[in-house]
């Protein structure tokens, strides 16, 4: 004989099953499942600009050209967010931040998002009240040294003094490396990478340390790049990515899914040049990606074609990488920054 408890349990399960069935039968509008409007997006729309925290100047990530225009993969991410939310990539305002000040600037509300070659770490996620949304560049800490120094690996830097920036994971990684290997490596600290590089060229230190992407960029700024080499050894993992303030789930979802879509676009062949033509694609994933099918934009509180605007503005992830790190730029091989199906680390979630 069934007890009242059994009947209630069966009734609850039936109700859940019916709700799921109704959802996938189209009886419940997916757009109604969107979270309530978040304060960050509301503030962005109210002021009419996206405030984006960037580096003070590292080629490949964020640096000004001869005309003063900011360029780099981090800049492209800022532009993609601005055109997705506001419909205009030029409405992205850039705030250069030092390594020491970047997280304080984000916490204070001066910027909406920090896209600044910043490593995702445990303490930044827990102690600083930040959400680490996505990795947009996989790197590791290495060393840039003068060839005349005659070293071939990090262990050869015994007794050397290395220039670097303060307020980053770099100094801590050197200390860990020295502790684990017994090496004696001193550091000379600066607020900005360009200041550290100038000190290195002036002979105040024996080399410079940074993540591998930044090393390629800073080497390109040297007076005689051929006199310098990046040691092949990496002493840490540096997943560089996007940070926002905790407590705004809609903003977190917008930033996360835009990153995912930029990488998915590369995987499915959607480019800056062919994005409009892809509206006639037979691939359901592509049609969902560019907003022809589904209400994925509305579920984020955006237009359904928000990503179409973004990819037409900056291209897919591969195009962005090639533009700033490829053979005609810094000539840094994709490596870990390739897609998963080409031996890299970028493996995206399904858009479904």
Secondary structure, 3 states (H helix, E strand, C coil): CCCHHHHHHHHHHHHHHHHHHHHHCCCCCHHHHCCCCCHHHHHHHHHCCEEEEECCCECCCEEECCCCCEECHHHHHHHHHHHHHHCCHHHEEEEECCCCCHHHHHHCCCCCEEEEEEECCHHHHHCCCEEEEEEEEEECEEEEEEHHHCCCCHHHHCCCEEEEECCCHHHHHHHHHHHHHCCCCEEEEECCHHHHHHHHHCCCCCEEEEEHHHHHHHHCCCCCHHHEEECCCCCCCEEEEEEEECCCHHHHHHHHHHHHHHHHHHHCCCCCCCCCHHHHCCCHHHHHHCCCCCCHHHHCCCCCCHHHHHHHHHCCHHHHHHHHHCCCCCCCCCHHHCEHHHCCCECCCCCC
